[in-house]
Amino acid sequence: MYIKLFIGFLVLLTTINYLALAEDIQVIASVDRKVVRVADVITFTIRILGSQSASVPDLPDIEGLQTKYVGPRTQISIINNKSSLSVSHVYRMVAVKTGTYTIPSLSIQHEGKTYRTRAINVQVTAGSAPQDKATTAEELKRYIRLVINTESKTAYVNESIPLKISLYIRRGVEVENIRYPTFPSVGFSVIPFEDAVRRRASVDGILYMVYDFPTIISPVNSGELTLGPAGIDCDLVVNSSQSRDPFFDSFFDRRARYSLTVKSEAYNITVKPLPEAGKPDSFNGAVGQFEFNLVAKPVSLKVGEPITLTMTVKGVGNIDTVKMPVMGDLTDFKVYDPQVNTQKSGNKGEKIFEQVLIPRTARVSEIPAVKFSYFDPSPGIYKTLIKGPIAIDVAPSEEDQPFEIIEFTQGKAVKREVLGKDIVYIKDKPGTISHREGYLYNNTGFILVQLIPLLGLGFALFYQKRRERFTSDKAYARQYHAPKKARKGLEQAQKFMELGKYQDFCSRIFRTMQEYLGDRFNLPFAGITIEIVDELRQQGISEDILDKLSFFFQSCDVMRFAQSDIDMEKAREMLNTAKEVIEYLESNK
């Protein structure tokens, strides 16, 4: 009886907890202050009580306020045996223009319901800043600006277009944590950006440090297409006590770090369709400047033996548009599906087609000509390259030689069966029949075999549960994959170090540490800087490790942006420090 009462109590307790968790959530929006001066920072917080899985609010652009999402902060509290969950989404806003602005009402989705925050008004005053154009964000463009550029503003469909997004930073301005550009690219295919290339440039007599981010785009539609506007997130570090420019003295606080999103103008490209005039029958989509080569081996063989045709197309252009070259009449050959291998780097590429042919008769004397056609966008015309025909010598097979069945695997012929020798004939007499002792279900080996499906089912259930956790628990997934990503990043950084490419080494190892800490602690990695040391100190991390982490970020800033002397010893010290920090955090989860 007591057991039944105990079970009933557990069921009741579970039901009460479930109903408590099923209650509606509360959504509260707030700012730390409603009246600020130009260049002041406002902290905007959306607190969700009762859940940690509600959707992240999408905050629109607000005129006069430059917004940056800092990240979530979760909390679990237990009071009088009652637990409660909450999450706070924190945004940092920099006031860049005088006026009164409204943070609009935002919608939060949770379990099919929609919750809305209240709108909040914020007043931005000029304060001690002068009332001129220096109090607007437009003035900042004289110091930091972003430009989209291509070699030409006209192109053909599927043409590869080198594109470069350049960040101009005026000499004397300190910028850190420069992220990769992002931009809308409807109507284009875009490959990932390469690492930034640094250079110096003079514009209207003013010196700039320029970061060029190169990539390749290809338009997939014709017409007037628009790229951008592009944006780059970075941190502006201001030290007014050392600044010689009155703009920074009036516009920013004395010593502060500001999150900025630098945006470019939109960039228009006119895309022309491929012309119909002069289009050859052998054209099947290739656009660029290409070379074509054809090799056949062997050229002396017997009926039933294979020939491998290797067709290589390489050059500059969109290698993804290259299809199989067009071959002539192959009636006298047995034709197999080709093997295709593609290699590409930037705007250059190579595609290799391996085609296996088997002559059916000794009357075959040549492999027909092969045509490859492409459209060259420079002169705007179609070109056709023809290789062959290739003469071959096919001898008849020996009369007493048995017919062989041949299978081709990765371009190689493998004999599978010889008719007349490998056939096993039906046995017409059963021979001596004897009684077999024992039954199958008494066989130990048979019983063990039956366990295999059960083990397979258990493994499948374990795999499914693990997969569901990776999908539903993003924090767990990021933490699980963090050490593997970090090892890969450190290996790349070490290669740059060994090659003497110290600037590339600094960029790679800094980004690796950002991504690792972001994944390890479920934070947006783009905003991780030396400031994270204070946050980690509250989690009981060793002071020795925190000192090493501070040294790491300080060294990165100096080596990446101050262009101090960098040598192998300093780089190796940076690498060892990163390894020690990651090993410690992995061993103290």
N, C-alpha and C positions, 0 to 999 in steps of 0.2 A: 504493500500500500504506500509506504514512504517513497518507494522508487517511482511510483506513478505520480505522486504529488510533486516530486523533484523534477520529473520530465515535464509536467504541466507548467511548473514555474519557469523552466528554461524556455518553453514555447512562448509563454506570455511575455517574458523579458525580451525575446527576439522580436516579437510583434511590436512591442512598444518602441524598441530602438528603430525598427524599420519605419514605423509611422513618424517617428521624430525626424528621421532623415528625409522622409518624403514631403516634409513641410515646404512651403514656398520659400524661396530665397529672398533676401533683401539686397537691394543695389543702392549704394550711396556714393554720390560724386561730390568732391570738395577740392578747394584750392587752399594753399597755405596763406595767401593774401590776395585781396581783390583790387588794391590800388598800388601800382608799382611805377617806377621810372623806366625810361628807355634803357635797355641793356640789362635790366634786372631779370632774375630767373624766378619763374613761378613753378611750384610743384603741384601738378594736377593728379589726383588720386581717385580711382574708381574702386570702391571696396564692395566685394560680394560676400555676404554672410550666408552660410548654410551650404556652400558647395565650393569645390575647387576645380570643377570640370566645366563651368560655364564658358561660353565662347569669349574670345578676346575682343574687346570693342574695337571697331574701326573708326579712328578719329580723323575727320576730314581736315584739309588745309584751312587754316584760319588766318585771315589777313591781319598783319601786324604782330602775329605771334608765330615764331618758328618752333615747331614741335619735334620732340625726340622721345620715342618710347624707351624707357629705362629698363622695364622688365617686371615680372610678377614677384610678389612676396606672399608666401603661403603661411598659414598659422593654424595650429590645432590646439584648442584649449579644453581642459577638463575641469569642470566646477561641480562639486557635489555629485560626482559620478555621472555627470552629463557632459558628453563631448560635443563640441561645435567646430565646424570647419569654416575657413574664410580664405579669400585670396584678394590681394590688392594689386591692381595694375597701375603702375606709376609712370607718369609722363613728365618730361621737363620742357618748359616753354621759355623761350627767350623773347622779351619784348623788344621789337625792332622799330616800332613806329608809334607816335602818339595817337591817342584816340580811345574810344570805348568799343570793346570787342566782346562777342558772345561765344562762349564754348557751348555748342548746341547740345540738345538732348540726344543721348546715345541709346541704342537698343542692344540688349543682351539676350541671347537665346539660351534657354536651358530646359531640357526635357519637353520640347514642343511648345513651351510658353515664351512670351516676349516680355521683358522688363525694360523700363525706360528710366534714365536718369533725368534730373532736372537741369535746365539750362542755367549757366552761370555767366554773369557779366564781369568783365575785368577792365579796369580803367588804367591806361598808360599815360603818364604825364612826362613832360620834358625834363623836369627837375633842373639840374644845373647845366644841362647840355644846351648849346646855342640853338636857336630856332632857325636852322637853315637846312640845306639838303644833306648835311652830314648826319642828321638824325634819322635818315631813312636807310633801308637795306640796299637801295639802289647804289648808294655811295660805296658800298662794300665791293661792288664789281670792279672798281678801279684797283683793288688789291688782290682779289681772288675771283677768277672767272673760269668758265668751262666752255669749250668749243668743240663742236662736231665738224669733222672734215673728211672728204673723200677726194680721190684723184679727179673725179669727174661727177657732174651733177646729172648726167644722162647715162643710161645703160639699157641693155637688152634683158629680157626675161631669162632667168637662170645664169646670168653673167656673174662671175665672182668679182666683188668690189672690195678692195682694201679700204677699211674704215678706221679712223683714228679719233679717239676722244681725248682731248688734251686739257689738263688742269694747269692753269697759269697762276703762279703764286709770286706776288711782288717781292723783290728782294727786301729782307728785313722783317718779313712777316713769318711767324712760326706756326706751322701746321703739323699736326700729328694724326696718327690712326687714319690714314687715307684708305678708304675702302674701294672696291671695284665699282665701276659705273653701272648704272641700270638705266634702261630707256625702253619706251614702247617701240615695238618693231612689227606692227601689223603689216602683212604682205611681204615679209622678208624671212629668210632662214638665216640664223646667226650662229656662228661657232663661238665657244667660250673665249674670253679675253686672254691674251698672253700677258706675261708679267710686264709691269710698267717699265718704260725706258725713260731715264732722266736726262735732261739736257738744259742748257741755258739759252735764253733768247732775249733779244732786245726789241721792244715794241714801242714805237714813237719815242725812242730815246730812253725808255725805262727798262731796267733789267728784271727778268722774271726767271724763276726756276720752274721748268715745265715737266710734268709727268704725262707721257704719252701712253695710252692704253690701246694697242692695236688689235684688230679682229678682222674677220672676213664676213661679209653679208652677201646674200644672193636674193634678188627679188623674184617672187613666184607669181606675181600678177603684173599686168601692164597698167599704165596710167600715171597720174600724179600721186606719188606715195610720200608719206611723211615719216621721218625718223625723229624720235624724241618728243618733247625735250628730255635730254639726258640729265641725270643727277648723280652726284657723288657725296657721300657722307664723310665728314672729317671733323677733327677737333681743332679749333683756333685757340692758341695759347697767347694771352695778352699780358704783357708786363709794362704797364704805363710808366713806371718809374724809370725804365730804360728806353722807352719809345721816343723817337724823335719826330713822330708824326702826330699832329694835333687831332687827327681823326680818331686814333685809338685813345688818346687822353680824354676826349669828350664822350665817345660812344660806348666805351667799355669800362668795367671796374678796373681797379689798380692791378690786380694780379688774379687772373681767373682763366678757366678753360671753358670754352663755349662749343657746344655741338652745332655744327652747321651742315646744311644741305645746299651745296652749290649746284645751280641748275643752268643749263644752256638754253639757247634758243632752239626752236624746232628747225629741222633741216629737211628740205624738200628735194626729191629726186624724181626725174622724169624717166619712166621705164617704157621702152618701146617693145612691141611684140616682134617675134622673129618673122622676117619677111617670107612670103609665100613664093615670090619670084626666085627662080633658080634653086629651089629646094630639091635635092636629089632623092631618089627613091630609097637609097641606102641610109639616109639621115634618120636617126632615132633619138635625137635630143641633146647630143653633146655640144657644149658651148665653152670655148676657150681657144688656146693655141696648143696643139698636140702633135706628137710624133707617133708613128705606128710601125711596129716590126712584127714579122712572122717567121717562125722557125718550125720545121717539120722533122721529126726523128722517129724511127729510121726511114730512109727513102728506098732501101732494098729489103724486101721481105717476101713472105709467102702468103697465099690466100688464107684468111682467118687470123692473121697476126695483126696486132694493133699498131697504129701510127698516132703519135701525140703531137698535136698542133699547139704551139705556144704563141699566143697573140698578146703583145704588150702595147698598151697605150699609156703614154706619159706626157706631161707638159704642165702648163700653167692654165688654171681655170677651174671650173666646177667639176671635179672628178666624179662626183656622185651622179652627174647626168650622163656619164659614159656607159653605153650598153654594149652588148655583144656585137662585134663586127659582123657584117652580112656576108655569108658564104654562098658560092655558086651551087650548081646542081650536084647533089650528093646521092643520087639514086643508086650508084654502084657501091655505096658504102653503108655499113651499119654505123649509126651515129649515137653517141652516148651524151648524157647531160654534161655540160662543161663545169669545171671547177673554177671559182673566181676568187682572186686575192686582191685586196685593195690596201694601199698605203698612201697616206696624205700628211702633209705638213704645211700648215698655213694655206697659201694660194697655189701650192704645187702638189701634184699627186701622181700615182701610178696604179694602173689596174691591169692585172694579168689574167687572161682567160686560157685555160688548158682544155682542149677539146680532143677526145679520143675517137678515131675513125678506124674501122676494120673493112678492108676491101673484100667484096663478095666474090670477085672473079679476077682471073689473071689478065683479063682484057683491059683492066684499068691502067692507064699510063701516066696520069697526072692528077694532082689535087687542084680543083678549080680555084680561080683567083678569089681573093678575099678583099672586100671593100670596107673602109671605115670613113664615114663622113662626119664633119663637124662644122659648126658655125663659128667663124672668127669675128669677134665683135670689133676689132680694131679697124679693118677695112669694111666691115659689115657685109661679108660675103660667105657663102658656103664653100668648103673645100673637101675634096675626096682623095684619099690615099688608097692606092691599089697595090697589093702584094700578090705575087704569083702570076700564072699558075706554077706549081712546083712539080717537076718531073719525078716520077717514082717508078721503081722496077719491081713488079709483082710476079713472083714465080708461082706456078700451080703447086698445090699440096701433093705429097706422095700418095699414090693410089692405095697402098696397103696401110697407110697411116689411119688409125681410127679417128673418128670425128670427136673432137673435144669440146666440152662446154666450159667457157671461160667467163669469169666474173671480174669486173674492174673495180678496184678499191683505191681511191685517191690517185687515180691516173695510172695504176700499176695492174698488169694482168695477172690473175691468179687462176690456175687450173683447178676446177672443182670436180670434174667427173670425166671418165673415159668410157664411152658407150661400148659395150661388149666385154668389158673387163670388170667394171665396178658394179654391174647389176647383180644382185643376189636373187637367184631363181627360187621359186616356191618349192618347198619340200613336199614331195608327193606321198611319202611314207612317214608316219609319226615316230617310228623306232620303238624302243623299249619304254613303256610307261611305268613309273614307280610312284608309290604313295609318299607324299611329303608330310613329315611329322610336324605337329604343332599348328596353332592358329595364329593369324596375323595380330590379333589384339593382345596376344600374350608376348609379342616380340618387343623387347625393350627399345630397340632402335626405332621401331615404328611409332611407339608412344612418344619418344623424344621428338620425332619429326612433327608430330601434331602440336607440339608446343610452339613451333616456329610462327604460325599465324597469330597465336596469342601474344607472343613477344612483339611481333610486328604491329599488332593493334595497339599494344601499350606504348610502343615508341611513337606511333602516329598520334595518339592522344597527347603524349608529352610534347611532341613537336607542335601540335595545333595550339595547346595551351600557351606554349612559349611564344608562338607567333602572335596570338591574340594579345599577349602582354606587351610585346614590342609595338603592336599597333595602337593599343589603348593607353599605354603608359609611356608617353614620349620622354619623360625624364629618365626612366629606367633604360630606354633604348639608347638615349644619348650617352648616359653613363657607361653602359655596357660597351659601346663602340669607341669610347674616348681613348683608351690606351692604344688600341690598334691604329687609329688615325694619328695619334701622337708619334708612335714609332715610325710610321711612314714619313711624317713631316720631318722628324729629326734626321732620318736617313737622307732625305733630299737636301736638308741644310748642310749635312756633313759633306755631301758631294760638292756643293758650292764652295765650302771651306777648302776642301782639298784642291779644287781648281783655282783657288785664289780669287774667286768672285765674292768678295766680302759684302758688297751691297746687297746682292741677291741672297747671300747667307743670312744677313740681318732681317731682310723682309720675310724670308721663309720661316725662320725660327721664331720671330715675333708673332706671325700669324698662327703658327703651330701652337704656341702657348695660349694665345687668345682662344682658339677653337677648343683646346683641351680643357681650360678652366670653364669655358661656357658649357661644354658638354658635361663636365664633372659635377658642376653645381647648378645645372639647368638655368643658365643665364644667357641673354643675347650676347654672343661673343664679340660682335662688332664694337661694342662700347667698353670692352674690358681693357683697363689701363692699370697704372700703379695704384689707383684708388681702391682696387679690390683687396689690397693687403689689409686695410682697416676692417673690411667686411669679414675676411677670413680669420682675423684675430678673435672675433667674437665666437667662432666655432671651435676654439681650443686648439688651433694648429700651432705647432712648435714655433717659438720665436726665431730659432735658428733658420727654419725653412722660410719664414716670413721675411727675414733679412736677406736671404738668398733671392727670394722673389723680387724684393725691392731693388736689389742690385741688378737683377736681370732686366727689369723694365727701364731702369735708369740708363743702363748701358745700351739698351736697344735705342732709346731716344737719342742718346749722344751719337751713336754710330750711324743711325739712319738719317738723321736730319742735320747734325752739326758737322758732318763730314770730317771727324777727327781721324787721326792716324789709326788705321786698323791693321793688325798683323795676325799671324797664325796663332800666337799665344793668347791674345785677347779673345779671338773667335773660339778657340778650344775651351777657354774658361767659361764663355757663355754657353757652349754646348753642354759641358759637364754640369753646369748649374741647372740648366733646364732638365737634364736627365735626373738629377738628384731630387728636384722638386716633384717631378712626376712619379718617381719611384716611391717617394714618401707618401704622397697622396693616395697612390694605389694600394699601398700596404696598410693604410690607416682609414679604410672605408668605414 
